[in-house]
């Protein structure tokens, strides 16, 4: 019965597109970060909200970091979905747009989110780290989000 309601399928497909893209991007990004930087990365993410004391936190702080990470990934997917409703080329060209979106995610994190976080993290950054961050986020965040939105959003 629900599927016969006008707009019901489009609302479900929007949520599916955002969930699939955000969860895949979040899982890939968190996995690569843990592999590259160690399995205490969720503590660093939580420290962005509650400060340096989170770096020595326990299981609750670890879970908070994971929650925050997926909240950010799902927010990024939501923003891409909303933009795709007005900018059709985001759906038509998911490869190029996804790569640029991943670079934009990394840039916003480095220039806005991290400096405003409780850690007040800001440069100077080394070129190697900047390039690695850009390339990783282009592939593991931007592409899953753009292809998910293309595949599932109606």
Secondary structure as the mmCIF struct_conf table of DSSP 4:
data_model
#
loop_
_struct_conf.conf_type_id
_struct_conf.id
_struct_conf.beg_label_comp_id
_struct_conf.beg_label_asym_id
_struct_conf.beg_label_seq_id
_struct_conf.end_label_comp_id
_struct_conf.end_label_asym_id
_struct_conf.end_label_seq_id
HELX_RH_3T_P HELX_RH_3T_P1 UNK A 2 UNK A 4
BEND BEND1 UNK A 5 UNK A 5
TURN_TY1_P TURN_TY1_P1 UNK A 6 UNK A 7
HELX_RH_AL_P HELX_RH_AL_P1 UNK A 8 UNK A 37
TURN_TY1_P TURN_TY1_P2 UNK A 39 UNK A 40
HELX_RH_AL_P HELX_RH_AL_P2 UNK A 41 UNK A 50
HELX_RH_3T_P HELX_RH_3T_P2 UNK A 52 UNK A 56
HELX_RH_AL_P HELX_RH_AL_P3 UNK A 59 UNK A 86
TURN_TY1_P TURN_TY1_P3 UNK A 88 UNK A 88
HELX_RH_AL_P HELX_RH_AL_P4 UNK A 89 UNK A 92
TURN_TY1_P TURN_TY1_P4 UNK A 93 UNK A 93
HELX_RH_AL_P HELX_RH_AL_P5 UNK A 94 UNK A 108
HELX_RH_PI_P HELX_RH_PI_P1 UNK A 109 UNK A 113
HELX_RH_AL_P HELX_RH_AL_P6 UNK A 114 UNK A 116
BEND BEND2 UNK A 117 UNK A 117
TURN_TY1_P TURN_TY1_P5 UNK A 118 UNK A 119
HELX_RH_AL_P HELX_RH_AL_P7 UNK A 127 UNK A 137
HELX_RH_PI_P HELX_RH_PI_P2 UNK A 138 UNK A 143
HELX_RH_AL_P HELX_RH_AL_P8 UNK A 144 UNK A 152
#
